[in-house]
Amino acid sequence: MGNALAYGVATMLGGVLCAGCYAEIVDPSAQGRNDVAAPAAPSPGQRWWSQPPTRPALPSVRQAGWVKQPLDAFVLSQLEASGLTPQPEADKRTLLRRVSLDVRGLPPTPSEIDAFMADEAGGAYERLVDRLLQDPGYGEHRAHYWLDVARYADTHGFELDNFRSIWPYRDYVVRAFNQNMRFDQFTIEQLAGDLLTQPTLEQRVATGFIRNAMSTGEGGAIEEEFAAIAAKDRVETVAAAWMGLTLGCASCHDHKFDPITQNDFYRMTAFFRNTTQGVFDDNVAAPPPVVLVGPEQTPSLVAEERTTPAIAHVLRRGRYDDPGEEVTPGVPRALPDLAPGQPANRLGLARWLVDARNPLTARVVINRFWSELFGAGIVRTPENFGLTGAPPTNQPLLDWLAVELEDSGWDVQHMLRLMLTSATYRQAATHTPAGEAADPDNRLLWHGPRFRLDAEVLRDQALAASDLLVKTQGGPPVKPYQPDGVWESVAIDTSTTAVYTADSGEALLRRSLYTLWKRAAPLPSLQLFNAPSRESTVVQRERTNTPLQALVLMNDPQFLEAARHLGVNALRASKGDASAGLDFIARRLLARPLDAFERDTLTAALRAQLTHFEAHPDAAALVLAVGATPVATDLPAPTQAAWMLVASELLNTDEAVMK
C-alpha cells in the first residue's frame, strides 16, 4: 500500500513514472542506482532518429499511374511488396466532407457541396483544398491540436485552479496558422519571442507557451519545490512537442532506455529557470510578467528573462531539496550542440530545435501532421521516438516528408496540401478481406482514413449544420452549457472558478476552441470525447468508445438545441415534403442524400414521433424547451418536436461522428 501511495504522489507531481523510477519505489535497495531496469545498449537501427534525415530517392512502383504526389510512391512500394492493393478513390461527396473536416473542422455547406459537385473541370479537388486552406476556420482547427501540445488552459491548475488571463496566446496561435507562419518562426517566437531584437507585442504574447505551465496558489507551498515541478514540465513539454523524446525519465537518474543522462536533463531545465516570474498564481502573489493586449488592455501572461546567468542544479533522485552539481544551459550530449555563436538561453534552444543539424524536430512535427490527417502517425508513438517507442512504419516516407518540410521553408500549408492531395489520402475507407487479414490496423495505408471526430469537431459540426454556429474569432473564453455542479464539486470556495454560470446569447454558440478551459473540470461534453485536461502536454489524444458518449449526443442541451434548429430548418426548406426534409438534414451532416432504405427508415421514425407528440403535447413542449434560443412560434409544436428528434437520430449515426 505504501508503494502504491508513493507511486500516486510521484505521478501527481511529476507526471508518468518511467520504469527506473517505479523500480526504485518497489525496491528501495535500487535507490540512486543508474543500472536499474537498464536494457542492452541500443543498436544503430534502434536509434534511427539520431541522424539528420536525408531525402531518399523515390522507389519504383508497378502502378505508377496511381501516384499523385511523391509521398504516394513510398506508400505504394510497401503495398506492392506486401501483396496489397490500394483502394479506389473515394467519391466526391465523401472527399468533400473528409477534407472539409480535416482542414477547418467544419462540415461543408450546401452551397459548397453544389459548387464542388458541379465542377467537372480537371483539378477541381485541388482547387477545393486551396480554398479550404484559406478559410478562417483553418487556423482555429489547427490551433486545437497545438493547444493540446502547449497545455493551454484558462486556469492555473492545482487545488485553487484560479482563472488566468492568457487567451491572447490562444488567438496568437490561430493567427499564426491562418497567416501560414513558418513553423521554425512559430517555434522561435513561442520559446523566445521576448529575446528577439526589439520584440513585437505579438512575439511577446507568443511566449505564453512557456507560461501555460501550471502554477499554484496554495498557502504554505514551497517555492523551490514548485519551481522544480514547473521546470520539469517545460522540459517535458519541449521534448514531446519538438524532440519526440521522454526526457522527463532522466529527472531522477540517467534515462534507462535512451542516451539521455540526468545531467542532460538538468542542463535543459536551466534554459527555463532564468525567467522573472514566480511559481505562484497572481491571485496570491505579486502579478507575474504580463503584456496588455488590444483596446481593452487585456493582460496576457508572458515570459521574461533575468539579466543574471542561467543555472540549475542536478537534483539527486529528482528531489527539489537535495541539489547537487551546478549546471548551465545545454542540450543532450547525444545530439548536436548549439550552433557556434548561439546564446545559451531560450533563443539559442529554439534555434537549435529548428537547425538542420537537429535530427528530430522535422520528423516529429511532420509525423504529428500526418497523424492529424490519417489518424495515426508514421511513428505511432508521437511523443516517444526512443527505444521504447514504436519504430516508423515507413521510415523513407517519414524522412522524405521531414526533408520536404525543411526545404519548403517550414511551410505548414505546403505540407498539408501534399498530404491532402495525395492518392493515399483520397482512398475510400472501404475494407477488404485481404487487407484485413494482412494489415488490420492499416499501418501500410491500404485504405483511406476513418476515425471518430475530435470532441470539438463533433460539437462544432452540430452547431454549423443547424446554422447556429457563431464564427466570430478570438476574444475572452466563453462558458457554454454544462451540467450543474461540475465546477462546484472540485472547487475550493475561495477559487475564482468555484461556481459555473453559463453565458447567454452568442457566447453559447461559439466554436469549442473558445470554451473556458478549467484544468480541474474541462467541459464534460468535450472531456467524454477524450479532450485532455491540459494539465500536461498531450501530442495525441486517445480515442475511446463509451456509452457516456452516446448519452452526450442524445441528451446534451447543445446537441438537442442544434437538432431542434436543424429539424426546423429542414421542415421549412422542404415545405411539407418529408423526403426532401430528411435529405436536407443528411446533406448538412453527411454531405449526401439518403438511400432508399435510410429514407424509408427515417420516414417511419418521423411518423412514429409525430404520432407520439400529437398525443402528448406536453412532452413536445418539454423537448422543445431545451436550449436558450427561441422556439419557433409559426410551426406546430408536435411537428417541430418530431423533426427535432429525427435530426437528433442522424446526429447520432456512426457516419456523422466519424470522418
N, C-alpha and C positions, 0 to 999 in steps of 0.2 A: 504494500500500500504506500509505503514511503517512497519507493521508486516511482510509482505512478504519479504521486503528488509532485515529486521533483521534476518529472518529465513534463507535467502540465504547466508548472510555473515557468520552467525554462522555455517551453514553447510559446507561452503567452508573451514573455518579454523579448524573446529573441527570434521568433519565427520557428520554422520546422527544424528539428534537430537532425544533424547528419548522423551517419552510422557510428562514427567515432565518439561523438558526444553521448549518444544513447548508451554505447558500451561502457563509458565511464560512469554513467548513472547506475547501471545494473551491476557493474563490477568495480567497486571502489578501488581495488588494487590497480586498476588501469589508469587512475587519475594522473594526468600530466604526461603520460607516455605518448610518444608520437608514432608508435608502431601498432596502435590499436586498430584492428579491422583493416589494416593496410593490405591491399592486394599486390600481386606482382606488378612490376613496372609496366606501364602501358607500351605496347608496340607502336612503331610509327604509324601503322594503319589505324590504330585506335585513337591516335591524335591527328586525325585527318584535317582538323581545323587549324592546326598550328602553323601552317604555311600560307602566305597570301595566295588568294585564288588566281589562277591564270585562265585565260579564255580557251576552253577546249575546242577542237575542231568539230564541226557538225558531223554526226555519224551518218553514214549512208543507210538508206532505207529502201525497201522494195516498193512501198506505196507512197512514192514521193508526191503524188498529186494531192494527198491528204494534208500535207504540211501547209499551214497558212502563216506561221511565224517560226523563226528559227528554233524556239523552245520546243515546238512540236516534234522536231526530228529526234530530240533526246527521249521524249515520251514514246514515240512510235518505235524507236530502236529497241527499247526494253520490251514493248508489247510483242513485237515480232519475234524477239529472242525467246519469249515465253509462250509463243503459240497463240497469243490472244489478238483479237481484232477490235479496234475502237468502234464505238457506237456511232450511228449516223448523227448528223447534225440535228439538234432539237428544232421543232417547228418554230415559226416566227413569234407566235404569241408567248410560248414558253421562254424563248430567249429574251424577249422584251421584258417580261416580268422579272426574270432572273437578273438581268443586268441592271434594271432599274433599282431593285432591292439592294444589289451589291454596290452600286455606285453612290446612291443617295439615301438608301434606307427607306424608300417610299415606293408604293406600287405605281404603275403607270396610270395616267388619267385616260378617260375615254377618248379625248382628242388625240392624245399621243398614240393610243392604240390604232385609231383610224388612220392617222398620218403614216405610221410605220407600215401598217398592212397595205396601204395604197402605194407605197414607194417600192416600185419594182425595178428601179434602176440599179445597176451594179454599185456596190459599196454602201448600200442602204444601212446595213448593220454597223459598219464602221462610222458612218455619219451619226448614227444614233449614239454610239459610245462617246463620240466627241461632244455631242450636245449635252449628254448627261454629266460629263466631266466638268462642264462649265456651269452646271446647275448649282445655285447657292446651297442646296441640301447636301452636296458632295462633301463640303468641309465639315458639316455637322455630323455626317455619318462616319467619316474617317476619324473625327475627334473622339467619338465614343470608344473606339478601340484604344486610342492613345491615352485617354484619361484613365483607363484601367491600368495601363503601364505606369503612368505618372502618379498613381494612387491619389487622384484628385478627389476631394470631398469638401463640403461646405462647413464641416465641423472639425474641431481639433482632435477628437478621439479620447480614449481612456475614459475615466469614470465620469467626469463632468460633461465631456463631449459638447463644449460650448460652440456657438456659431463663430465662424471666422470669415472675414471678407477676403476672398481670393478669386471670386468668379471672373474678374478681368483676365486672369490667366486662362481660364476655360475659353473665353472669347478670343484670346490671342491664338489658341490652338486652332479654332475654327477658321480664323482669318488666314493663318499660315497655310493651311491645306487649300483653302479657296484661292489663294494667291499662287499656289504651287511653289511655295518657298523651297529652295534646295534643301534636301534633308541634312546635308552637312551644316548648313547655316542654321537650320532648325535645332540641331544638336548643340551647336556652339552658343546660341542665344539662350537656351534653357539652362545650360550648365554654367554659363559665364557671361551672360549679357551685360552684367554690371561691370565686368573687367575689360570690355571693349573700349577703344578710344572714343571718347565723347558718346557714351551710350545714349540711345534714344529712350523715351519713356516706354515705348513698346518693347525694347530689348530688356529693360529692367523688369517690366511686367513678366516677361518670359521666364525670369529666374524664379517665379513662383513654383516651377518644377521642383526646386530644392526645398521650398517652404511647404510643399504638400505633405511632408513628413508629419506624423502625429506629434502633438505637444500636450503637456499635462497641466492641469490647474489644481492638482491635489495638494491640500495643505500638508506640509511635512515631507513632500517629495524631495529626494536628494538630487541636487542639480547635476552632479557628476555622473550619477547612475543614468539619468535620462539623457544626458549628453552622449554617453556611450551608446545608448539604445538608438538615438537619432543618427549618430554617425554610422552605425551598423546598417540601419535602414537605408541610408543614402548609398552606401557601397553596394548593398544587395540590389537596390533598385537599378543603379547604373549597370551593374554586372548583368542583370536579367535583361534590361532594355537594349543594351548595345553589345554585350560581350557573350551572352548565352552561357555564362559560367556561374556556378553556385559558389561564389567567393565567400559567402557567409559561413560555409562549412569550415573555413580556416580562422574563425574568430576565437576558437578555443585551443586549437592545435593545428599543425600542418594538415592540409587537405588530405584525406585518406585515399583519394582516387585521382585527382588531377594535380598537375605540378604547380600548386599554389601553396606557399608557406604562410605560417601565421605572421611572420614579419611582413610578407607581401600585403596581407590583409590590412594591417595597421598602417602601413605606408599609404594605402589607398584611403583610409579614414582621415589621414592628415589633410587631404585635399578639402575635406568638409568640416574640419574642426577649427577653421580660422575665420568664421563669419561672426558678425557682431550680435546676431540675435541670440537670446537665451533659449532655454528649453521649456519655459512656462508660457501658457497661452495668455493673450493680452487682457483676459478678464481678471487676472490675479496679480499681474505684474506690470511694469512699465511697457507701453506699446512697443512691439518689435519694429524693425525697419519696414516702412510701407512707402508706396508712392500713391499719389492722388490722381485718379483717372476720370476723364470726362467732365462735362459741365457740372455734374453733381459732386465732383471731387470725391469720388468713391475711393476709399483706401483699399490697397491690394498688397498683400504680403510679398516681399521681395528679399533677395539675398544681397548681402553687403559684406565686403571683405575687410578684415582688420589690416592695419598697416604693419603689424608685427609678423615675423616669420612664422610660417605654419609648422606645427609639430604635433606629434601624437606619441602615445606610449603603447607598447605591446602589453596587452592586459593578460596576465597569466591566467590560463583557463577561462579567458573571457570575462573575468571579474573586474568590475569598474574600480573596486577598492584594493586591487593588487597590481598596480602599474609596474611594468618592468622597463625594458630598454626604450630609450627615446628614439623616435624615428622621424624622418622628414618625408614630405610627399614623394611618392614614386609609384610606378606601375609594376605589375607582376613581372618578375625577372625571367619567366619562361616566354615572355612576349617581347617584341622590340621595345626599346626605351623611347622616351620622349625624343622628338627630333631635336638636333642641336639648335640652341638658341631659344627654344621654347621655355616659357616660365614654368616653374614647378608649382603651379597653382591650378585652380579650376579651369582657367583658359587653356593652359597647356594640356590638361587632361582631355578637354573637349576636342582640341585639335588632334590629339593623339588618337582618339577614338575614330576619327574620320580620315586619318592618314592612310595613304595607300599601302603603307607597310604593315598596317594592322590587319591580321588575317581574319578577324572575327566580325567586325561591325557590318560590312556589306552583306555577308552571308546571313547574319542574324536578322537584319532588317528585312531583306528580301524574303527570307523564309516566313516571317510573320505576314507580310503582304500576301504571300501565296496561301497561307493558312486562312486568311480572311476571306479569300475568294473560293477556295477549294475545300474548306472545312478541316483540313489538317495540313501541317507543314511538310515539306520535303524531309526535314528533320522533325519528327513527331513529338519531340520534347523541346519546344522552342526556348525554354528557359535554361536548358541544360544541353550544351554541345559537348560536354565532357564524357569521361569514360563510362559513367552510369547512364548517360542519355542514349537515346535511340540513334543509330547511325543513319545517315541520309539514305533515302530510298533511291535516289538518283543523284549522286554527287556531281557528275558532269553537268547536269542541268542546273543544280544549285550554284556551281562555280560560274557557269556561263551567265546566269542571271546576276550574280554578285558583281562580276566584271562589267556587265552592261550597265548596272546601276551606277557604278563609279564613273565609267566612261561617258555616261549621259549627263554628267554633272549632278549626280544625285537627284535626278528628275523623277519624282514620285509618279506624276501622271503619265509620263512616258512608259514607266514600268507597268503600271496598271493597265494601260492601253494594250501593251504587248500581250499581257495575260488574257484580258477580256476579249481580244480579237483572235485569239489562238483557236485552232481546231480542237485542242484539248478541252478548253473551257466550253466550247459550243456544243459538245456532245450531248445527246439525250441522256437522261439519267436512268434509262431502262437497264434492267439486269438480264443476264443470260445464264443458263446452267453452266456453260463452260467457264465464264468469268467468275461466277460464284464459287465454283469448285477450286479454281486456280488462285484466285485473289479476292476472297470475300470482303476484305477491308478496303479494296480499291487503292492499294498502295501504288499500283502501276498506272492508275488513272485510265482504265479501260472504259469507264463511263463518266458522264458529266456529274458535277457536284450536286448533292442533295443532302440537306441537313436542316434542322429546325432553326428558325429565325431567332435572333437575339431578343432579349426581353424588350429593349427599347423599340426595336423594329416592329414587334407584334403590336405594341400599344400605338405607335405612330401610324401603322398601317390601318388600324381600325378608325383612327381619327381622320386620316386622309380619305379613306374610302367613303366615309359618311359626310365629307365636306365640312367637318368640324375643325380640322387642324388649323391652328393659328401659326403662320410661318414667320412671324416676327423673330428676328435673330438677336441674340445677345441679351445682356442685362442681368439683373439680380435673379437668383434662383426662385422658383415658384413651388407652391405646395398643392398638388392635385389631390383627388380623393384618396383616402386610405382608411382602413378600419379604425374604429375608436380604440384608444388606449395603447397603441403601439409604442409611441414615444414615452408615454407616462410609465409604462411597465419597466422601462430600463433606465429612466432618468432620475437624477438627484434633484430635489426641489429647487436648489439654487442654480441649476443649469439654465442657460439661456435657451436651451432646446428642451425644456421639461414638458411643455404642453404643445400639442399639434393642433393648429387651427387651419383648416383647408382654405385656400384662396377662393376667389369668386371671379366670375366673368371670364375674360380671355385667358387669364392665368391658369385656369383649369385645363386649357386646351392647347398648351404649348407642346413642342416636341419634348420627348422624355429626357433629352440631353440637359434640359434646363431645370429639371426637378431638383429641389434641395436635397443634397446627399448627406444624410446623417449617418456617421460611421456605425454607431451602435444599433441603428434601426433604419436601414435603407428602405425605400418604398417597397412594401411587401409584394406587390404585383410584379415588380421587377426582380426582386431577390428570389422569388419562387421559380423564375425562369433563368436562374444562375447568374444574375448580375452580382458582382462581388461587393463586399463591404467597403472596399478601398482602404482598409487598414494597412495593407501592404501591397506591393506591386503584383499585378496579375497580367501575364502576357498571353494567356489563352484561357478562355472560360471553359468550365465543364459544360457538358450538355446532358442533363438528366431528363427522365420522363417519369413524372409522378402524378397521382390523382389530384393533388393540390393544384397543378397547372390547369387541369380541366375545370376545376371549380372556379379559378380566376376567370377563365374565358367565359364561363357560363353566368357568373354571378357578380363580378366586379362592376361597380357603378359605371366606370369609364367604358367598359366594353358593352354594357347594356344600353347606355346612353347612345353610344355610337351605333348600335344595332337599331335603336329607335329611329334615329335620323336616316340611316341607310334604308330602312324599310319605308319610311315616309317618302323619301326621295324616289324610291323605286315605284311606289304607288302613284305618285304624281306624274312621273315620266311615262308610265305605261298606260295611263288614262283608263284603268279598269281591265286591261289585258294582263291576266296573271302570268302568262308565259313570258311576255315581254318584261314584266316587272322582275321576274326571277332571273332572267338573263341580265337585266340591269345590275342586279346585285353581284352576279357571278363575274361580270366584266370588271366591276370595281375591285373585287377581291382577287380574282383568278386570271384576269385579262383574257377571258374566253367565254363563249356561250356554253350553256349546259347541253349535255347529250340527252337523248330521248329518255333514258332510264332515270337520270338525275332530275329531269324536268317533271316526269310523272311522279316521282317520289316526293319531291318538294311541293308539287301541286296538291297531293293528298295531305301532306302535313299542313299546308296553308288552310285547306278546308276544315281539317280537324281543329286547328287552333281557332279559326273563326267561329265554328260551331260552339266551342267551349266558351269563348269570351262573350258571344251574344247571349249565352245562357247565364253568364256570370259577369255582368258589367262592373261590379265592384272589383273583381280581380283584374279586369282590363285597366281600370283607373289606377290600381295599385302598381301594376307593371309600368305603366306609362309615367308614373311619378318619379321613377328612378332618374337621378341626374338633375343638375341645376338649370339646364337650358329649358326654355318654354316648350310646352306641349302644343302641337298643332290643334287649333280650335275649329278648323274647317273640314275635318275628316272624322268619321265615326270612331269612337274610342275602341270598340271591338276590332274594327278593321285595322287600325293602327297597331294595336297590340299583337294581332295575328301576324302582320308583316314584320313587326319588330322581332318576334321570336323565330321566324323563319330566317331572317337576316342573321340572327344570333347562331342558328344552326350552321349556316355557311361559314361564319367566323370561326366556328369550332371544328371545321373539317380538317383532316390531315393536310390536304393540299394548301389550305390557307395559312397554316402555321409552318409550312416547310418552304424552302427555296429549292 
